[in-house]
Amino acid sequence: MDRIVATARRSPPFTYRGFDVIATPDTLQRKPHFSRLRSVQLAPIYVGFVGFLVSFAASWVPSLWRDEAATAYVANHTTSELFTIVGQIDAVFGLYYWLMHEWLSVVGTNPLTLRFLSAVAVGVGAAAVTATGTRLYRTSFGIVAGLLFAILPRMTTMGIEARSYALCAAMAAVLGWLTVVLSDRARALTAVFYFLVGTFAVYLHMYAVLVVGTLWLSGMFLARTKKSRIWLSFASAGVFAATIPLLLLAKNQAGAQISWINSSPLRMMYQAVVEQYFPYKTVVRFTTPDQEWVRVVATVLAVVAWLLIAVVVVRGWKQYRRLLIFSLPSVVLPTTLVLAYSLAVSPVYTPKYLIATVPAFAILLACALFSLRRTWVQATAVVLLVGLIVPIYIAQRQPNAKFVIDDYSFIAETVDHNAREGDGILFDSSPGDPIESGRNAISGYPQAFSKTLDMAEVTGPARLTTPWSPQLSFNQIHQVVEQTPRIWLVTTPQRDNNANADYAAELTQLGFREVSRFAGPTHIVLLWSR
């Protein structure tokens, strides 16, 4: 007996959820040191702050593009007008538009304020991933997972995007943490928070409902008691029930919402492997020549990451069982289901729509790094990953990194620096399709146009039929044009080379002549005067 006691006293402590657990003859006593406890509590905060800074840095530099202009346009309506718009299109962004409406009403509209909440969301998501990794394995693992979440190209590009994707990823990360908490200890209050966060995530982006399902599946395997499984099942069922109205409304709007998705099967497979977590651009359908080198870097990065993950799945199942049970379903199942539906029924897959799977992917990639047994191999893998991420990060923050066709910042700066009080402004190539019009610059940069009169602005119910700013035809504003001495005309090279282009021809007939021109990446800003 004395030998058994002596052996127990000599047994080293082991780590459980970030704490030292010491074996004694009678029981296992969990005795966290104060410094260790403090590091466990503060680690998510530190990592979350780093995550915020990574996305916030230079977030105001890239020009807004049409989807972000839609956010600004809808959010700057009254609440009743906002919901009139989303009742016809973009219902899946309704909650986000309302949040942005409240935010912009306080801070005003510009690229920094439009994107600020997305950068904050990346910080929240990084903190939640850190807390989840710490609880599943240990503090150092949680820190690595949280940092990976913050620097993954999918998050650094969505962190400077004025859309709901980063917020959705943050809520999915928090939901993952709540899944682990609820699996360890069943509490009604935790289940209530799980329901609220899960519902919030789905209303931020509908595809998050798939991650709610996979987290429930992981929770069933991770749960320590039957009571935990019951609470998790009730909370998940509540999320599904609460989001049925959104799913039905989105189904009715699917024609206008996702009709543009037309990727080939081979293209979708490439997107799933590379662009879902390692995007080299914001816009899915268009790639400019100067983005090709970034595509190569992103492809190499994806290959390295997936090879590392393959190693841990094959060799590390026993050691990292809980981590893999948590992360693999949320990475594999949603992607497989959406791809299968796209191939068999109708295209619905685009990489950023599965943003809610990023927290699980970050944990899976951290697991892959920890599975490397030699320190120098781990260090090499980290340097390689970071070295490939940095050029993508820099490319994301160039002035025309998002969508060079929508060079709204050039239009806004030109007008802001050269316009006089009372000048009029017109935008070519509309009213045919407001999505393609340069007038969307007014939505994202309203202060730059404060000195000008938007002569073709639509008022009344007609402006509530689209998330992009529509405009009147020239015939409807003919009288206003005649009374304005100087008019700025925003057009494109194609229309500028056409002497019969609508606005140029009409202005010439009214006695105007071109006196200045400013050429940007894809738009030309002309000053016409009598």
C-alpha positions as CSV (number, residue, x, y, z in Angstrom):
1,M,0.0,0.0,0.0
2,D,2.8,2.4,0.9
3,R,4.4,1.7,-2.5
4,I,1.1,2.6,-4.3
5,V,0.8,5.9,-2.4
6,A,4.5,6.7,-3.1
7,T,4.0,6.0,-6.8
8,A,0.8,8.2,-6.9
9,R,2.7,11.0,-5.2
10,R,5.5,10.9,-7.7
11,S,3.1,10.8,-10.8
12,P,3.5,13.9,-12.8
13,P,0.5,16.3,-13.5
14,F,-1.2,16.1,-16.8
15,T,-3.1,18.8,-18.6
16,Y,-6.9,18.9,-18.9
17,R,-8.6,21.9,-20.6
18,G,-5.7,24.2,-19.8
19,F,-5.3,23.2,-16.2
20,D,-2.8,20.9,-14.3
21,V,-4.5,17.8,-12.9
22,I,-2.6,16.1,-10.0
23,A,-3.1,12.4,-9.2
24,T,-3.5,11.5,-5.5
25,P,-4.2,8.1,-3.9
26,D,-7.8,9.1,-3.2
27,T,-8.9,11.2,-6.2
28,L,-7.9,13.4,-9.1
29,Q,-7.7,16.9,-7.8
30,R,-7.9,19.7,-10.4
31,K,-5.6,22.4,-9.0
32,P,-5.1,25.3,-11.4
33,H,-2.3,27.7,-10.7
34,F,-3.5,31.3,-10.6
35,S,-1.1,32.3,-13.4
36,R,-2.3,29.4,-15.6
37,L,-5.9,30.2,-14.9
38,R,-5.3,33.9,-15.7
39,S,-3.6,33.0,-19.0
40,V,-6.5,30.7,-20.0
41,Q,-9.0,33.5,-19.3
42,L,-7.1,36.2,-21.1
43,A,-5.8,34.2,-24.1
44,P,-9.1,34.6,-26.1
45,I,-9.1,38.4,-25.5
46,Y,-5.5,38.8,-26.6
47,V,-6.0,36.7,-29.7
48,G,-9.3,38.4,-30.5
49,F,-7.6,41.8,-30.4
50,V,-4.9,40.6,-32.7
51,G,-7.5,39.2,-35.1
52,F,-9.3,42.5,-35.1
53,L,-6.1,44.4,-35.9
54,V,-5.2,42.1,-38.7
55,S,-8.5,42.7,-40.5
56,F,-8.8,46.3,-39.6
57,A,-5.4,47.3,-40.9
58,A,-5.8,49.2,-44.3
59,S,-9.4,48.1,-44.4
60,W,-10.4,51.5,-45.8
61,V,-7.9,51.4,-48.7
62,P,-9.6,49.1,-51.3
63,S,-12.4,50.7,-53.3
64,L,-15.9,49.6,-52.4
65,W,-17.5,47.4,-54.9
66,R,-21.2,46.8,-55.9
67,D,-22.2,44.4,-53.1
68,E,-20.8,46.8,-50.5
69,A,-22.6,49.7,-52.3
70,A,-25.8,47.6,-51.9
71,T,-25.2,47.4,-48.2
72,A,-24.7,51.2,-48.0
73,Y,-27.8,51.9,-50.2
74,V,-30.2,49.7,-48.3
75,A,-28.9,50.5,-44.8
76,N,-29.4,54.2,-45.3
77,H,-33.1,53.8,-45.8
78,T,-35.6,54.0,-43.0
79,T,-36.4,50.8,-41.2
80,S,-39.7,50.3,-42.9
81,E,-38.2,51.1,-46.3
82,L,-35.4,48.6,-45.6
83,F,-37.7,45.8,-44.9
84,T,-39.7,46.7,-48.0
85,I,-36.6,46.1,-50.0
86,V,-35.6,42.8,-48.4
87,G,-39.2,41.6,-48.8
88,Q,-38.4,41.6,-52.5
89,I,-34.7,40.7,-52.7
90,D,-31.8,40.0,-50.4
91,A,-33.9,38.6,-47.5
92,V,-30.9,36.6,-46.5
93,F,-29.1,39.8,-45.6
94,G,-32.1,41.5,-43.9
95,L,-30.8,41.2,-40.3
96,Y,-27.4,42.5,-41.4
97,Y,-28.9,45.4,-43.3
98,W,-30.8,46.4,-40.2
99,L,-27.7,46.2,-38.0
100,M,-25.8,48.3,-40.5
101,H,-28.7,50.8,-40.6
102,E,-28.4,51.3,-36.8
103,W,-24.6,51.5,-37.0
104,L,-24.3,53.9,-39.9
105,S,-27.0,56.2,-38.4
106,V,-24.5,56.9,-35.6
107,V,-21.1,56.9,-37.4
108,G,-21.9,57.9,-41.0
109,T,-21.1,56.1,-44.2
110,N,-17.6,55.6,-45.7
111,P,-15.4,52.6,-46.4
112,L,-14.0,52.5,-42.8
113,T,-17.4,52.6,-41.0
114,L,-18.9,50.2,-43.5
115,R,-16.2,47.6,-42.9
116,F,-15.5,48.2,-39.2
117,L,-18.1,45.7,-37.9
118,S,-16.6,43.0,-40.1
119,A,-13.1,43.6,-38.6
120,V,-14.7,43.4,-35.1
121,A,-16.4,40.2,-36.1
122,V,-13.1,38.6,-37.1
123,G,-11.7,39.5,-33.6
124,V,-14.8,37.9,-31.9
125,G,-14.4,34.8,-34.0
126,A,-10.7,34.5,-33.3
127,A,-11.5,34.8,-29.5
128,A,-14.2,32.1,-29.7
129,V,-12.0,29.7,-31.7
130,T,-9.2,30.2,-29.1
131,A,-11.6,29.4,-26.2
132,T,-12.9,26.4,-28.1
133,G,-9.4,25.0,-28.8
134,T,-8.4,25.6,-25.2
135,R,-11.4,23.7,-23.9
136,L,-10.9,20.8,-26.3
137,Y,-7.2,20.4,-25.9
138,R,-5.0,23.1,-24.2
139,T,-4.3,26.8,-24.2
140,S,-1.4,26.8,-26.6
141,F,-3.5,24.9,-29.1
142,G,-6.4,27.4,-28.7
143,I,-4.0,30.3,-29.3
144,V,-2.7,28.8,-32.5
145,A,-6.2,27.9,-33.8
146,G,-7.4,31.4,-33.0
147,L,-4.5,33.1,-34.8
148,L,-5.0,30.8,-37.8
149,F,-8.6,31.8,-38.0
150,A,-7.6,35.5,-38.0
151,I,-5.0,35.2,-40.7
152,L,-6.8,32.7,-43.1
153,P,-7.3,34.6,-46.4
154,R,-11.0,33.9,-46.3
155,M,-11.3,35.9,-43.0
156,T,-8.8,38.6,-44.0
157,T,-10.8,39.3,-47.1
158,M,-14.2,39.1,-45.4
159,G,-12.9,41.3,-42.6
160,I,-12.7,44.1,-45.1
161,E,-16.1,43.3,-46.8
162,A,-19.2,45.3,-45.9
163,R,-21.4,42.2,-46.0
164,S,-22.6,39.7,-43.4
165,Y,-20.1,37.0,-43.9
166,A,-17.6,37.9,-41.2
167,L,-20.3,38.3,-38.6
168,C,-21.8,34.9,-39.6
169,A,-18.4,33.3,-39.1
170,A,-18.0,34.9,-35.7
171,M,-21.4,33.6,-34.6
172,A,-20.5,30.1,-35.9
173,A,-17.3,30.3,-33.9
174,V,-19.2,31.2,-30.7
175,L,-21.7,28.5,-31.5
176,G,-18.9,26.0,-31.7
177,W,-17.6,27.1,-28.3
178,L,-21.2,26.8,-26.8
179,T,-21.4,23.3,-28.3
180,V,-18.3,22.2,-26.4
181,V,-19.5,23.9,-23.2
182,L,-22.9,22.3,-23.5
183,S,-21.3,18.9,-24.2
184,D,-19.2,19.1,-21.1
185,R,-21.9,20.3,-18.8
186,A,-25.6,20.4,-19.4
187,R,-27.2,23.7,-18.4
188,A,-30.4,25.3,-19.5
189,L,-28.9,28.7,-19.7
190,T,-26.2,27.5,-22.1
191,A,-28.8,25.9,-24.3
192,V,-30.7,29.2,-24.4
193,F,-27.6,31.0,-25.5
194,Y,-26.9,28.3,-28.1
195,F,-30.4,28.8,-29.5
196,L,-30.0,32.6,-29.7
197,V,-26.5,32.5,-31.3
198,G,-27.4,29.8,-33.7
199,T,-30.5,31.6,-34.9
200,F,-28.5,34.8,-35.2
201,A,-25.9,33.1,-37.3
202,V,-28.5,31.7,-39.8
203,Y,-30.2,35.0,-40.1
204,L,-26.9,36.5,-40.9
205,H,-26.4,34.0,-43.7
206,M,-28.7,31.1,-44.5
207,Y,-26.0,28.5,-45.2
208,A,-25.0,28.6,-41.5
209,V,-27.9,26.3,-40.9
210,L,-25.7,23.4,-42.2
211,V,-23.1,24.1,-39.6
212,V,-25.8,24.1,-36.9
213,G,-26.6,20.6,-38.0
214,T,-22.9,19.4,-38.0
215,L,-22.2,21.0,-34.6
216,W,-25.2,19.1,-33.3
217,L,-23.7,15.9,-34.7
218,S,-20.3,16.6,-33.2
219,G,-21.9,17.4,-29.9
220,M,-23.7,14.0,-29.8
221,F,-20.3,12.3,-29.9
222,L,-18.6,14.7,-27.5
223,A,-21.3,14.9,-24.9
224,R,-20.4,13.4,-21.6
225,T,-24.0,12.9,-20.3
226,K,-27.4,12.0,-21.7
227,K,-28.7,15.4,-20.3
228,S,-26.1,17.2,-22.5
229,R,-27.4,15.5,-25.6
230,I,-31.0,16.3,-24.8
231,W,-30.3,20.0,-24.2
232,L,-28.1,20.2,-27.4
233,S,-30.9,18.5,-29.4
234,F,-33.6,20.9,-28.1
235,A,-31.5,24.0,-28.8
236,S,-30.6,22.8,-32.3
237,A,-34.2,22.0,-33.1
238,G,-35.2,25.4,-31.9
239,V,-32.7,27.0,-34.3
240,F,-34.1,25.0,-37.2
241,A,-37.7,26.0,-36.3
242,A,-36.9,29.7,-35.8
243,T,-35.2,30.0,-39.2
244,I,-38.0,28.3,-41.3
245,P,-39.4,31.8,-42.2
246,L,-36.1,32.9,-43.6
247,L,-35.6,29.6,-45.6
248,L,-39.1,30.0,-47.1
249,L,-38.6,33.6,-48.1
250,A,-35.1,32.9,-49.5
251,K,-36.6,30.1,-51.6
252,N,-39.0,32.5,-53.1
253,Q,-36.2,35.0,-53.9
254,A,-33.7,32.4,-55.2
255,G,-34.2,33.4,-58.8
256,A,-32.9,36.9,-58.2
257,Q,-30.5,36.0,-55.4
258,I,-28.4,33.2,-56.9
259,S,-29.3,33.0,-60.6
260,W,-25.8,34.4,-61.4
261,I,-24.1,31.2,-60.1
262,N,-23.1,29.2,-63.2
263,S,-19.8,27.5,-62.3
264,S,-18.8,24.3,-64.1
265,P,-18.3,21.1,-62.0
266,L,-14.5,21.4,-62.4
267,R,-14.6,25.0,-61.4
268,M,-16.7,24.3,-58.3
269,M,-14.2,21.6,-57.2
270,Y,-11.3,24.1,-57.5
271,Q,-13.3,26.7,-55.5
272,A,-14.0,24.2,-52.8
273,V,-10.3,23.2,-52.4
274,V,-8.7,26.6,-52.9
275,E,-11.1,29.6,-52.8
276,Q,-13.3,28.5,-49.9
277,Y,-10.5,29.1,-47.4
278,F,-7.8,30.7,-49.5
279,P,-9.4,33.2,-51.8
280,Y,-7.2,35.3,-54.0
281,K,-10.0,37.8,-54.9
282,T,-13.4,38.9,-53.6
283,V,-15.5,38.4,-56.8
284,V,-16.1,34.9,-57.9
285,R,-16.7,35.3,-61.6
286,F,-14.0,37.7,-62.7
287,T,-10.2,37.6,-62.5
288,T,-8.0,40.4,-63.8
289,P,-4.5,39.6,-65.3
290,D,-2.7,41.1,-62.3
291,Q,-4.5,38.6,-60.0
292,E,-3.0,35.6,-61.7
293,W,0.1,35.5,-59.6
294,V,-2.0,35.7,-56.4
295,R,-4.0,32.7,-57.7
296,V,-0.8,30.7,-58.0
297,V,0.2,31.6,-54.4
298,A,-3.3,30.7,-53.1
299,T,-3.3,27.4,-54.9
300,V,0.1,26.4,-53.4
301,L,-1.1,27.5,-50.0
302,A,-4.2,25.3,-50.3
303,V,-2.2,22.3,-51.3
304,V,0.2,22.7,-48.3
305,A,-2.7,23.1,-45.9
306,W,-4.7,20.1,-47.2
307,L,-1.6,17.9,-47.1
308,L,-1.0,18.8,-43.5
309,I,-4.6,18.1,-42.7
310,A,-4.4,14.7,-44.5
311,V,-1.4,13.8,-42.2
312,V,-3.3,14.4,-39.0
313,V,-6.5,12.6,-40.2
314,V,-4.4,9.5,-41.1
315,R,-1.9,9.5,-38.3
316,G,-3.3,11.5,-35.5
317,W,-6.8,10.2,-34.9
318,K,-6.2,8.6,-31.5
319,Q,-4.3,11.6,-30.0
320,Y,-6.6,14.3,-31.5
321,R,-9.9,12.4,-31.5
322,R,-12.0,15.1,-29.8
323,L,-10.6,17.8,-32.0
324,L,-11.3,15.8,-35.2
325,I,-14.8,14.9,-34.1
326,F,-15.5,18.5,-33.5
327,S,-14.0,20.0,-36.7
328,L,-14.2,17.4,-39.5
329,P,-18.0,17.2,-39.8
330,S,-18.3,21.1,-40.0
331,V,-15.7,21.3,-42.7
332,V,-16.6,18.2,-44.8
333,L,-20.4,17.8,-44.6
334,P,-21.7,21.3,-45.5
335,T,-19.3,21.6,-48.4
336,T,-20.2,18.1,-49.7
337,L,-24.0,18.7,-49.4
338,V,-23.9,22.0,-51.2
339,L,-21.6,20.7,-54.0
340,A,-23.8,17.6,-54.4
341,Y,-26.9,19.8,-54.7
342,S,-25.2,22.1,-57.2
343,L,-24.1,19.2,-59.4
344,A,-27.4,17.2,-59.2
345,V,-30.1,19.9,-59.0
346,S,-29.1,23.5,-59.5
347,P,-25.9,25.6,-58.9
348,V,-26.0,27.1,-55.4
349,Y,-22.3,26.9,-54.4
350,T,-20.0,29.8,-54.1
351,P,-17.0,29.7,-51.7
352,K,-17.9,32.6,-49.4
353,Y,-21.4,31.2,-48.8
354,L,-19.8,28.5,-46.6
355,I,-18.0,31.1,-44.4
356,A,-19.5,29.4,-41.3
357,T,-17.2,26.4,-41.8
358,V,-14.0,28.5,-41.3
359,P,-13.8,28.2,-37.4
360,A,-13.8,24.4,-37.7
361,F,-11.3,24.6,-40.5
362,A,-9.0,26.7,-38.4
363,I,-9.1,24.2,-35.6
364,L,-8.5,21.3,-38.1
365,L,-5.4,23.1,-39.5
366,A,-4.1,23.8,-36.0
367,C,-4.5,20.2,-35.2
368,A,-2.5,19.4,-38.3
369,L,0.4,21.6,-37.1
370,F,0.4,20.1,-33.6
371,S,0.5,16.6,-35.1
372,L,3.9,17.3,-36.6
373,R,6.3,15.6,-34.2
374,R,9.5,17.5,-34.6
375,T,9.8,21.2,-33.6
376,W,11.8,22.1,-36.7
377,V,9.1,20.5,-38.9
378,Q,6.4,22.5,-37.1
379,A,8.4,25.7,-37.5
380,T,8.9,25.0,-41.2
381,A,5.2,24.4,-41.7
382,V,4.3,27.6,-39.9
383,V,6.8,29.7,-41.8
384,L,5.6,28.2,-45.1
385,L,2.0,28.9,-44.3
386,V,2.6,32.5,-43.1
387,G,4.9,33.2,-46.0
388,L,2.3,32.2,-48.5
389,I,-0.5,34.1,-46.7
390,V,1.4,37.5,-46.5
391,P,1.4,38.2,-50.3
392,I,-2.3,37.4,-50.5
393,Y,-3.0,39.7,-47.5
394,I,-1.1,42.5,-49.2
395,A,-2.9,42.0,-52.5
396,Q,-6.2,42.1,-50.7
397,R,-5.5,45.7,-49.5
398,Q,-4.6,47.3,-52.8
399,P,-6.8,50.2,-54.0
400,N,-8.5,48.2,-56.7
401,A,-8.1,44.7,-55.1
402,K,-11.8,43.9,-55.0
403,F,-13.4,44.4,-58.4
404,V,-11.5,46.8,-60.7
405,I,-14.7,47.4,-62.8
406,D,-16.2,49.1,-59.7
407,D,-13.6,51.8,-59.2
408,Y,-15.9,53.9,-57.0
409,S,-13.1,55.4,-55.0
410,F,-11.6,57.0,-58.1
411,I,-15.0,58.5,-59.0
412,A,-15.6,59.8,-55.5
413,E,-12.1,61.3,-55.1
414,T,-12.3,63.0,-58.6
415,V,-15.7,64.6,-57.9
416,D,-14.8,65.5,-54.3
417,H,-11.5,67.3,-55.3
418,N,-12.8,69.1,-58.4
419,A,-16.6,69.8,-58.0
420,R,-18.1,73.2,-57.1
421,E,-21.1,73.8,-55.0
422,G,-24.2,73.4,-57.2
423,D,-22.6,71.2,-59.9
424,G,-24.9,68.5,-61.3
425,I,-23.8,64.9,-61.8
426,L,-25.0,62.2,-64.2
427,F,-24.0,58.5,-64.5
428,D,-24.0,56.8,-67.9
429,S,-25.1,53.2,-68.7
430,S,-28.2,53.2,-66.5
431,P,-31.2,53.0,-66.0
432,G,-30.9,49.7,-67.8
433,D,-29.1,47.9,-65.0
434,P,-28.3,49.8,-61.7
435,I,-25.9,47.0,-60.7
436,E,-23.5,48.1,-63.5
437,S,-23.8,51.9,-62.9
438,G,-21.0,54.0,-61.5
439,R,-23.7,55.9,-59.5
440,N,-23.3,53.2,-56.8
441,A,-20.3,55.3,-55.8
442,I,-22.8,57.8,-54.3
443,S,-24.1,55.1,-51.9
444,G,-20.6,54.2,-50.6
445,Y,-19.0,57.7,-50.6
446,P,-21.9,60.1,-49.9
447,Q,-19.7,62.9,-48.5
448,A,-17.6,63.1,-51.7
449,F,-20.8,64.1,-53.6
450,S,-22.1,66.6,-51.0
451,K,-21.4,69.6,-53.3
452,T,-23.2,68.1,-56.3
453,L,-26.8,67.7,-57.3
454,D,-27.8,64.1,-58.1
455,M,-30.1,65.1,-61.0
456,A,-31.3,61.6,-61.9
457,E,-32.0,60.4,-58.3
458,V,-35.1,58.2,-58.0
459,T,-37.6,59.1,-55.2
460,G,-40.7,57.4,-54.0
461,P,-41.6,53.6,-54.1
462,A,-39.5,53.0,-57.2
463,R,-36.3,53.2,-55.2
464,L,-37.4,50.3,-53.0
465,T,-37.3,47.7,-55.7
466,T,-33.6,47.0,-55.8
467,P,-30.6,47.1,-53.4
468,W,-28.7,49.2,-55.9
469,S,-29.3,52.9,-56.6
470,P,-31.6,53.3,-59.7
471,Q,-31.8,56.5,-61.7
472,L,-34.2,58.4,-64.0
473,S,-33.9,58.5,-67.8
474,F,-32.6,61.7,-69.5
475,N,-36.0,62.6,-70.7
476,Q,-37.3,62.8,-67.1
477,I,-34.5,65.2,-66.1
478,H,-34.3,67.3,-69.2
479,Q,-35.5,70.5,-67.6
480,V,-33.2,70.2,-64.6
481,V,-30.2,69.7,-66.9
482,E,-31.0,72.8,-68.9
483,Q,-30.9,74.9,-65.7
484,T,-27.5,73.6,-64.5
485,P,-24.3,75.4,-65.7
486,R,-21.8,72.6,-65.0
487,I,-22.4,68.9,-65.1
488,W,-20.1,66.0,-64.2
489,L,-20.7,62.9,-66.4
490,V,-19.4,59.5,-65.2
491,T,-19.1,57.2,-68.1
492,T,-17.0,54.3,-69.5
493,P,-14.4,54.2,-72.3
494,Q,-16.8,52.2,-74.4
495,R,-19.6,54.7,-74.2
496,D,-17.2,57.7,-74.3
497,N,-16.0,56.5,-77.8
498,N,-19.5,56.4,-79.0
499,A,-20.5,59.9,-80.2
500,N,-24.2,58.9,-80.1
501,A,-24.0,57.8,-76.4
502,D,-27.2,58.9,-74.7
503,Y,-25.9,61.5,-72.2
504,A,-23.0,62.9,-74.3
505,A,-25.3,63.4,-77.3
506,E,-28.0,65.0,-75.2
507,L,-25.6,67.4,-73.5
508,T,-24.1,68.4,-76.8
509,Q,-27.5,69.3,-78.2
510,L,-28.2,71.4,-75.1
511,G,-25.1,73.5,-75.7
512,F,-22.7,71.9,-73.3
513,R,-19.1,71.1,-74.2
514,E,-16.5,68.9,-72.5
515,V,-13.9,71.0,-70.6
516,S,-12.1,68.4,-68.4
517,R,-11.6,64.7,-68.2
518,F,-10.2,62.3,-65.6
519,A,-9.5,58.7,-66.5
520,G,-9.6,55.9,-63.9
521,P,-9.2,52.1,-64.1
522,T,-12.6,51.5,-65.8
523,H,-14.5,54.8,-65.6
524,I,-14.0,58.3,-67.0
525,V,-15.2,61.4,-65.2
526,L,-16.0,64.3,-67.6
527,L,-16.8,67.9,-66.7
528,W,-19.3,69.5,-69.2
529,S,-20.0,73.2,-69.1
530,R,-22.0,75.7,-71.2
